[in-house]
Each structure stands twice: as structure tokens, then as C-alpha cells.
Amino acid sequence: MNRLIKFFVRRIPRPVLIRFSFIFAALARPFYFGSKVECPICQKHFSAFLPYGNQGCFNRLCPGSKYMTKI
């Protein structure tokens, strides 16, 4: 799943990714069911957060609310 995300992030322009992020989030959500992390905004539990950025920083973006965690 991470390779697929990196492929799209590196090859598709950022405005297009932002415009269609709700579709991607709906498709990625089933792969992230779990209880390891909890989003402080939507109060939902996931196995991990989505990677974010060109460097592929793992566990940064909530699949439910698109909230970005702070480091």
C-alpha cells in the first residue's frame, strides 16, 4: 500500500491529489482498520496513519479526517 501511495504522490500534481483526496481516503480506509492509533479530531481508531510528503513520512495523516499529526 505504501508503494502505491508513493507512486501517486510523486507522479500526480498536488492540486489534483487534493481535489480527489476524499475518493482516495474512502478507498484506503479499509486497509487501515485497527486500534493502534487514535485520531484526536475524529476519535476513530486505525492500525496506522497514512504517509505524507515526498519523503514518505509514515504515520502522519489520518485516513478519516485528513488531520496531520504533529511531530
C-alpha positions in Angstrom: 0.0 0.0 0.0 2.9 2.4 0.8 4.4 1.9 -2.7 1.0 2.7 -4.3 0.7 5.9 -2.2 4.3 7.0 -3.1 3.6 6.3 -6.8 0.6 8.6 -6.8 2.1 11.3 -4.7 5.2 11.6 -6.8 3.6 11.5 -10.2 0.3 13.3 -9.9 0.3 17.1 -9.4 -0.6 18.3 -5.8 -3.8 20.2 -6.8 -5.2 17.1 -8.4 -4.4 15.0 -5.4 -6.1 17.5 -3.1 -9.2 17.7 -5.3 -9.6 13.9 -5.3 -8.4 13.1 -1.8 -11.8 12.2 -0.5 -12.1 9.4 -3.0 -8.6 8.1 -2.1 -9.4 8.3 1.6 -12.6 6.2 1.1 -10.6 3.6 -0.8 -7.7 3.4 1.6 -9.8 3.4 4.8 -10.5 -0.4 4.8 -6.7 -1.1 4.7 -6.2 0.9 7.9 -8.8 -0.7 10.2 -7.2 -1.4 13.6 -6.7 0.0 17.1 -3.0 1.1 17.3 -3.5 4.8 16.8 -6.4 7.2 17.5 -7.2 10.4 15.7 -7.7 13.3 18.2 -10.1 15.0 15.8 -12.5 12.3 14.6 -11.9 9.9 17.6 -11.6 6.9 15.3 -9.0 4.1 15.7 -6.7 2.9 12.9 -3.8 0.5 12.5 -1.6 3.4 11.3 -1.9 6.8 9.8 -1.3 7.4 6.1 2.2 8.5 5.0 2.6 12.2 3.9 5.0 14.2 1.8 7.7 13.4 -0.8 10.0 11.8 1.8 7.2 9.4 2.8 7.0 10.3 6.5 4.9 7.4 7.9 2.0 7.8 10.3 1.3 11.5 9.5 -2.2 11.8 8.0 -5.5 10.4 9.5 -7.4 8.4 6.9 -10.7 9.6 8.4 -10.4 13.3 9.0 -7.3 14.1 7.0 -5.8 15.6 10.2 -2.0 15.8 10.1 -0.2 14.7 13.3 2.4 17.0 14.8 6.0 15.8 15.3 
